[in-house]
Amino acid sequence: MTLTEFRIGCDVSKDWLDLYETATRAASRIPNTAQAIAQLVARLPAGATVVFEATAPYDMLLRRALARAQVRAIRVNPARARDFARYAGVLAKTDALDARMLASLPETPDAPQAPAFDAEREALTARHRRRDQLVEMRAEERCRLAAETDARLRKSLQSHIDWLDRAIEAIEAEIETALASAAFASRARLLGSVKGVGPVTIATLMALLPELGTRSGKAIAALAGLAPLNRDSGRMRGQRRIGGGRRRVRQALYMAALGAIRGIARFRQHYLAVKTRSGHAKVAIIAVARKLLVTLNAMLRTGGALQSLRAKGAFFGSAPAEPFFRPGRSNRQPARAGAVTDAHPRARRARP
């Protein structure tokens, strides 16, 4: 565990940034505005480190300013920061205390660093988030339409659904344009060459899992919340369960796993084997989702040079030639009752 010489703990909120400097032990508060953050960054000495919790979108201005000035930044999982405060015996919680605890948070030398701020990926993430919001609103309006009997209200609901359809098409066109850029095109094409990995899954992985292709298989599975976690103590051996991770990524991979089970013999065999062994279909789907993610991670890490896997079976499909979001795809059509689609951000989670 190490601490750099000059560290600033920064507790981020919507309106304020609470700061604590280890060198001077001074606490302060500045507005969460571009001008105030620029003044803060300008007075930082060389070699300074700023530690703050992940509080998107409120940390966006800070992240952008630190990246532009090439100041080292450590973006911490809020749960881990709170765990450290409890370990230090600090049970009270205020913004000033949080800033001081962040400044004191030790660093593990071999811990993987978070991806650097990337303006293009942040723009893609914003569009992906907006698409999820629109799809969720459309699903809610469709449910209301199905239950409504008043003719005028049904007309109003249908008019709103039609508007949402057009808005979703527009945001999907922007996402498709972003994924066709030099920053994402080759990686998106490689992901799309796997059967079952559709446009929504590709956009989700590109936007919300930038570590894909840079971590080990176990690490990337843990980031997505698809790694089975041990729960052992003494002679007790608890049941392994998935937990934590990035929920939206896990949802997209769950739907992609369903397609992979249908379209790829090796994944279908893995699904049947796990289902037979465990007796639970959803456990088997989660196992396939993890295997699929590890495969995609290896493809991006090696540039797709997985000839040995290709030779062993029908592991990969051909890259789709059509645009990512084609009119008439299932994400544009009303889902059947009880169905969960790849387009819906609140797809049911498997609980193995």
Secondary structure by P-SEA (a helix, b strand, c coil): cccccbbbbbbbcccbbbbbbccccccccccccaaaaaaaaaacccbbbbbbccccccaaaaaaaaaaaccbbbbbcaaaaaaaaaaaccccccaaaaaaaaaaccccccccccccccaaaaaaaaaaaaaaaaaaaaaaaaaaaaacccaaaaaaaaaaaaaaaaaaaaaaaaaaaaaaccccaaaaaaaaccccccaaaaaaaaccccccccccaaaaaaaaccbbbbbcccccccbbbbccccaaaaaaaaaaaaaaaaccaaaaaaaaaaaaacccaaaaaaaaaaaaaaaaaaaaaacccaaaaaaacccccccccccccccccccccccccccccccccccccccc
